[in-house]
Amino acid sequence: MKTLLIFTGLVLFMVSCAGNDNDKPAASRGEQLIAQSDCLSCHQVKAPAVGPSYAAIAERYAGKPGVEDSLAQKIIAGGSGNWGKMPMTPHPNLSREDAREMVRYLLTVKP
């Protein structure tokens, strides 16, 4: 009986300490929008790919006045020249507010 109680207590302790997906913070709206878009076909979070990494974008632009609007416009209209010759595909069907949410997330990514 004593062994059963100890075993049950150990199992309950292990179950209570086990990690689960609820331990992770909820993804921001911007992060969710990026996950649902084609962004990851050209960008990665930490490493450069076809385009710059999100961390590099954050490092260059975080804290600059007016950057949310200018980068949101860049996402919507596309462009080239800021990170090399490869153009960024425009996303004209994306709302300005959704693009701004994406930028807000991008600016939080740490290297």
C-alpha positions as CSV (number, residue, x, y, z in Angstrom):
1,M,0.0,0.0,0.0
2,K,2.8,2.4,0.9
3,T,4.5,1.7,-2.4
4,L,1.3,2.4,-4.3
5,L,1.0,5.8,-2.6
6,I,4.6,6.7,-3.3
7,F,4.2,5.6,-6.9
8,T,0.9,7.6,-7.3
9,G,2.5,10.6,-5.8
10,L,5.5,10.4,-8.1
11,V,3.3,10.0,-11.2
12,L,1.2,13.0,-10.2
13,F,4.3,15.1,-9.6
14,M,5.7,14.2,-13.0
15,V,2.4,15.0,-14.7
16,S,2.2,18.4,-13.0
17,C,5.8,19.2,-14.0
18,A,5.5,18.1,-17.6
19,G,5.6,20.9,-20.2
20,N,2.8,21.5,-22.5
21,D,1.9,23.9,-25.3
22,N,0.1,26.1,-22.9
23,D,3.4,27.1,-21.4
24,K,4.3,29.0,-24.6
25,P,3.0,32.6,-24.9
26,A,0.3,33.1,-27.4
27,A,1.4,34.3,-30.8
28,S,0.8,37.9,-31.6
29,R,-1.6,38.9,-34.3
30,G,1.3,40.0,-36.5
31,E,3.1,36.6,-36.0
32,Q,-0.2,34.8,-36.9
33,L,-0.6,36.9,-40.0
34,I,3.0,36.2,-41.1
35,A,2.5,32.4,-40.5
36,Q,-0.6,32.5,-42.8
37,S,1.2,34.5,-45.5
38,D,3.9,33.7,-48.0
39,C,6.5,35.6,-46.0
40,L,8.4,32.5,-44.9
41,S,9.1,31.6,-48.5
42,C,11.6,34.4,-48.6
43,H,12.4,35.3,-45.0
44,Q,13.4,33.4,-41.9
45,V,13.3,34.5,-38.3
46,K,17.1,34.5,-37.6
47,A,19.0,33.6,-40.8
48,P,19.0,35.4,-44.1
49,A,17.3,33.6,-47.0
50,V,16.1,35.2,-50.3
51,G,15.4,38.3,-48.2
52,P,16.7,39.5,-44.8
53,S,15.9,37.8,-41.6
54,Y,13.3,39.2,-39.3
55,A,16.0,39.8,-36.7
56,A,18.1,41.8,-39.2
57,I,15.0,43.9,-40.1
58,A,14.4,44.5,-36.4
59,E,18.0,45.4,-35.8
60,R,18.0,48.0,-38.6
61,Y,14.6,49.6,-38.0
62,A,13.5,49.2,-34.4
63,G,13.0,52.5,-32.7
64,K,13.0,54.7,-35.8
65,P,10.2,57.2,-36.0
66,G,7.5,56.4,-38.6
67,V,9.0,53.0,-39.4
68,E,5.7,51.0,-38.9
69,D,4.0,53.0,-41.6
70,S,6.9,52.9,-44.1
71,L,7.6,49.2,-43.6
72,A,3.8,48.4,-43.8
73,Q,3.8,50.3,-47.1
74,K,6.8,48.3,-48.3
75,I,5.0,45.0,-47.5
76,I,1.9,46.2,-49.4
77,A,3.7,47.8,-52.4
78,G,6.8,45.7,-52.6
79,G,10.1,47.2,-53.6
80,S,13.9,46.7,-53.9
81,G,17.2,48.2,-53.1
82,N,17.2,48.3,-49.3
83,W,18.6,44.8,-48.9
84,G,20.2,44.1,-52.3
85,K,18.9,43.7,-55.8
86,M,16.2,41.0,-55.1
87,P,12.8,42.7,-55.2
88,M,10.2,42.1,-52.5
89,T,6.9,40.8,-53.9
90,P,4.0,43.2,-53.3
91,H,1.0,42.2,-51.2
92,P,-1.7,44.5,-52.5
93,N,-4.6,42.6,-50.9
94,L,-3.2,43.0,-47.4
95,S,-4.8,45.8,-45.4
96,R,-2.6,48.5,-44.0
97,E,-3.6,47.5,-40.4
98,D,-2.6,43.9,-41.0
99,A,0.7,45.0,-42.5
100,R,1.3,47.2,-39.5
101,E,0.6,44.3,-37.1
102,M,3.2,42.2,-39.1
103,V,5.7,45.0,-38.7
104,R,5.1,45.4,-35.0
105,Y,5.9,41.7,-34.6
106,L,9.0,41.9,-36.9
107,L,10.4,44.8,-34.8
108,T,10.3,42.6,-31.7
109,V,12.5,39.7,-33.1
110,K,15.8,39.5,-31.4
111,P,19.0,38.2,-33.1
